[in-house]
Structure formats: structure tokens, C-alpha cells
Amino acid sequence: MDQAGGKKDFDTWLRRAWSAAVRTAEAMGRSPIEDLLDRIDRLEREVTALKKEGETGIDGRLDRAS
């Protein structure tokens, strides 16, 4: 068995497989729906943070007047 030739064949196969994987990953861009869902998640976190901030008030005391 020719081990040197086998290693070269494996190296070539591995390089081609890696290149194909990289091209596939580059081709998979984010869809507009994914961007929209990320924006909604971020806005929901911001609203939650603002609600918590409004409950405690600016000076850190609970604001239960309302």
C-alpha cells in the first residue's frame, strides 16, 4: 500500500471538503425574518428593562404611587 499517495489523496479530499463547507456557510446568509425576530427580541428586552426601571424609580426606591 502506498501510504504517501494515500495521505496526499486524503489531504486533497479534506481540503475540498473544507472548501465546500466554507462556501456553504458563506451562502447561508441571514433571512429578513431572522433579522426581524432578533430585533423584536431586543425590543422586548429593552421594554422589560424600562418597566423595571420605572417600578424602582430613578433613585432606586419603589415607586408604587400608580
C-alpha positions as MATLAB code, in Angstrom:
seq = 'MDQAGGKKDFDTWLRRAWSAAVRTAEAMGRSPIEDLLDRIDRLEREVTALKKEGETGIDGRLDRAS';
ca = [
       0.000    0.000    0.000;
       1.294    3.417   -0.935;
       0.972    5.430    2.278;
       2.381    8.644    0.815;
      -0.162    8.570   -2.017;
      -2.964    7.761    0.426;
      -2.038   10.725    2.621;
      -1.949   13.035   -0.407;
      -5.377   11.780   -1.501;
      -6.753   12.301    1.992;
      -5.263   15.808    2.189;
      -6.844   16.685   -1.149;
     -10.200   15.286   -0.056;
     -10.019   17.143    3.264;
      -9.151   20.459    1.556;
     -12.033   20.065   -0.890;
     -14.476   19.133    1.869;
     -13.361   22.136    3.958;
     -13.706   24.479    0.978;
     -17.191   23.154    0.267;
     -18.179   23.645    3.909;
     -16.875   27.218    3.902;
     -18.716   28.038    0.665;
     -21.923   26.581    2.089;
     -21.584   28.626    5.286;
     -20.973   31.799    3.279;
     -24.029   31.111    1.127;
     -26.283   30.774    4.173;
     -26.995   34.414    4.898;
     -29.478   35.537    7.488;
     -33.011   35.851    6.217;
     -35.037   39.031    6.744;
     -37.321   37.093    9.115;
     -34.347   36.152   11.322;
     -33.292   39.799   11.442;
     -36.843   40.819   12.335;
     -37.109   38.235   15.124;
     -33.774   39.364   16.578;
     -34.967   42.972   16.551;
     -38.237   42.009   18.269;
     -36.333   40.083   20.950;
     -34.044   43.071   21.549;
     -37.016   45.460   21.797;
     -38.795   43.153   24.245;
     -35.696   43.106   26.478;
     -35.480   46.899   26.328;
     -39.163   47.284   27.259;
     -38.704   44.890   30.194;
     -35.684   46.844   31.395;
     -37.599   50.129   31.133;
     -40.536   48.670   33.061;
     -38.204   47.525   35.845;
     -36.566   50.933   35.873;
     -39.984   52.596   36.097;
     -41.035   50.360   39.001;
     -37.989   51.179   41.102;
     -37.813   54.842   40.139;
     -34.708   56.845   39.390;
     -33.334   56.894   42.945;
     -33.803   53.144   43.464;
     -36.865   53.332   45.750;
     -40.039   51.519   44.800;
     -42.493   53.830   43.060;
     -45.946   52.394   43.865;
     -47.912   55.640   43.560;
     -49.765   54.393   40.479;
];
